[in-house]
Amino acid sequence: MSGLLAVEDLLAVLETNSNVEGAVTFRNRWLSLFTVGIIYLLVRMHLCDWQLGPKMDVWENPTAFASQPTRALSIANIHAKYAWLALWPR
């Protein structure tokens, strides 16, 4: 989400005439956005015991541990079900 905010802010600044005051506020907004993003990532990593992702075993996510044809077909089946629900939610 913060990436989308940053891109929107950059496009808004490029669209308008940039003066000195605008450049200072732009820099402050981006600095605060970057700082909040880094703090969020550090807190999240601390809460997850400094792991990038959860440790899963075969019982929690059997698709991740399946052989290649089974994994690909299972993932395709899941995507097909969600695509059908998006087209026909009833």
TIKOLDO-220204 format. One record per residue (C-alpha): residue number from 1; residue in three letters; x, y, z. Coordinates in steps of 0.2 Angstrom, whole numbers, plus 5000, padded with zeros to 4 digits. Layout:
N
<donu: NUM, kolmi: ALA, u: X, v: Y, w: Z>;
...
END
This chain:
90
<donu: 1, kolmi: MET, u: 5000, v: 5000, w: 5000>;
<donu: 2, kolmi: SER, u: 5014, v: 5012, w: 5004>;
<donu: 3, kolmi: GLY, u: 5022, v: 5009, w: 4987>;
<donu: 4, kolmi: LEU, u: 5006, v: 5014, w: 4979>;
<donu: 5, kolmi: LEU, u: 5005, v: 5030, w: 4989>;
<donu: 6, kolmi: ALA, u: 5023, v: 5034, w: 4985>;
<donu: 7, kolmi: VAL, u: 5020, v: 5031, w: 4966>;
<donu: 8, kolmi: GLU, u: 5004, v: 5042, w: 4967>;
<donu: 9, kolmi: ASP, u: 5014, v: 5056, w: 4976>;
<donu: 10, kolmi: LEU, u: 5028, v: 5055, w: 4964>;
<donu: 11, kolmi: LEU, u: 5015, v: 5057, w: 4949>;
<donu: 12, kolmi: ALA, u: 5006, v: 5071, w: 4958>;
<donu: 13, kolmi: VAL, u: 5023, v: 5081, w: 4960>;
<donu: 14, kolmi: LEU, u: 5028, v: 5078, w: 4942>;
<donu: 15, kolmi: GLU, u: 5011, v: 5084, w: 4936>;
<donu: 16, kolmi: THR, u: 5012, v: 5100, w: 4945>;
<donu: 17, kolmi: ASN, u: 5025, v: 5114, w: 4945>;
<donu: 18, kolmi: SER, u: 5038, v: 5110, w: 4958>;
<donu: 19, kolmi: ASN, u: 5045, v: 5124, w: 4968>;
<donu: 20, kolmi: VAL, u: 5057, v: 5124, w: 4982>;
<donu: 21, kolmi: GLU, u: 5043, v: 5123, w: 4996>;
<donu: 22, kolmi: GLY, u: 5035, v: 5109, w: 4986>;
<donu: 23, kolmi: ALA, u: 5052, v: 5100, w: 4985>;
<donu: 24, kolmi: VAL, u: 5055, v: 5101, w: 5003>;
<donu: 25, kolmi: THR, u: 5037, v: 5094, w: 5008>;
<donu: 26, kolmi: PHE, u: 5039, v: 5081, w: 4995>;
<donu: 27, kolmi: ARG, u: 5056, v: 5075, w: 5002>;
<donu: 28, kolmi: ASN, u: 5049, v: 5076, w: 5020>;
<donu: 29, kolmi: ARG, u: 5034, v: 5065, w: 5014>;
<donu: 30, kolmi: TRP, u: 5045, v: 5052, w: 5006>;
<donu: 31, kolmi: LEU, u: 5057, v: 5052, w: 5021>;
<donu: 32, kolmi: SER, u: 5043, v: 5049, w: 5033>;
<donu: 33, kolmi: LEU, u: 5035, v: 5036, w: 5022>;
<donu: 34, kolmi: PHE, u: 5052, v: 5027, w: 5020>;
<donu: 35, kolmi: THR, u: 5055, v: 5028, w: 5039>;
<donu: 36, kolmi: VAL, u: 5037, v: 5021, w: 5043>;
<donu: 37, kolmi: GLY, u: 5040, v: 5007, w: 5031>;
<donu: 38, kolmi: ILE, u: 5057, v: 5002, w: 5038>;
<donu: 39, kolmi: ILE, u: 5050, v: 5003, w: 5056>;
<donu: 40, kolmi: TYR, u: 5035, v: 4992, w: 5051>;
<donu: 41, kolmi: LEU, u: 5046, v: 4979, w: 5043>;
<donu: 42, kolmi: LEU, u: 5058, v: 4979, w: 5058>;
<donu: 43, kolmi: VAL, u: 5043, v: 4976, w: 5070>;
<donu: 44, kolmi: ARG, u: 5035, v: 4963, w: 5059>;
<donu: 45, kolmi: MET, u: 5052, v: 4954, w: 5058>;
<donu: 46, kolmi: HIS, u: 5054, v: 4955, w: 5077>;
<donu: 47, kolmi: LEU, u: 5037, v: 4948, w: 5080>;
<donu: 48, kolmi: CYS, u: 5040, v: 4933, w: 5067>;
<donu: 49, kolmi: ASP, u: 5057, v: 4929, w: 5076>;
<donu: 50, kolmi: TRP, u: 5067, v: 4937, w: 5062>;
<donu: 51, kolmi: GLN, u: 5060, v: 4924, w: 5049>;
<donu: 52, kolmi: LEU, u: 5054, v: 4930, w: 5032>;
<donu: 53, kolmi: GLY, u: 5040, v: 4917, w: 5031>;
<donu: 54, kolmi: PRO, u: 5032, v: 4905, w: 5042>;
<donu: 55, kolmi: LYS, u: 5038, v: 4887, w: 5044>;
<donu: 56, kolmi: MET, u: 5026, v: 4875, w: 5037>;
<donu: 57, kolmi: ASP, u: 5025, v: 4856, w: 5037>;
<donu: 58, kolmi: VAL, u: 5016, v: 4844, w: 5025>;
<donu: 59, kolmi: TRP, u: 5000, v: 4844, w: 5035>;
<donu: 60, kolmi: GLU, u: 4998, v: 4863, w: 5035>;
<donu: 61, kolmi: ASN, u: 5002, v: 4865, w: 5016>;
<donu: 62, kolmi: PRO, u: 5002, v: 4849, w: 5007>;
<donu: 63, kolmi: THR, u: 5003, v: 4858, w: 4990>;
<donu: 64, kolmi: ALA, u: 5020, v: 4865, w: 4994>;
<donu: 65, kolmi: PHE, u: 5028, v: 4848, w: 4997>;
<donu: 66, kolmi: ALA, u: 5020, v: 4839, w: 4982>;
<donu: 67, kolmi: SER, u: 5029, v: 4833, w: 4966>;
<donu: 68, kolmi: GLN, u: 5028, v: 4845, w: 4951>;
<donu: 69, kolmi: PRO, u: 5013, v: 4839, w: 4941>;
<donu: 70, kolmi: THR, u: 5003, v: 4837, w: 4957>;
<donu: 71, kolmi: ARG, u: 5008, v: 4854, w: 4963>;
<donu: 72, kolmi: ALA, u: 5004, v: 4863, w: 4946>;
<donu: 73, kolmi: LEU, u: 4987, v: 4855, w: 4944>;
<donu: 74, kolmi: SER, u: 4982, v: 4858, w: 4962>;
<donu: 75, kolmi: ILE, u: 4987, v: 4877, w: 4960>;
<donu: 76, kolmi: ALA, u: 4978, v: 4878, w: 4944>;
<donu: 77, kolmi: ASN, u: 4962, v: 4870, w: 4951>;
<donu: 78, kolmi: ILE, u: 4962, v: 4883, w: 4966>;
<donu: 79, kolmi: HIS, u: 4964, v: 4897, w: 4953>;
<donu: 80, kolmi: ALA, u: 4950, v: 4890, w: 4942>;
<donu: 81, kolmi: LYS, u: 4939, v: 4889, w: 4957>;
<donu: 82, kolmi: TYR, u: 4942, v: 4907, w: 4962>;
<donu: 83, kolmi: ALA, u: 4940, v: 4913, w: 4944>;
<donu: 84, kolmi: TRP, u: 4923, v: 4904, w: 4943>;
<donu: 85, kolmi: LEU, u: 4918, v: 4912, w: 4959>;
<donu: 86, kolmi: ALA, u: 4923, v: 4929, w: 4953>;
<donu: 87, kolmi: LEU, u: 4912, v: 4926, w: 4937>;
<donu: 88, kolmi: TRP, u: 4898, v: 4917, w: 4945>;
<donu: 89, kolmi: PRO, u: 4897, v: 4921, w: 4964>;
<donu: 90, kolmi: ARG, u: 4881, v: 4912, w: 4967>;
END
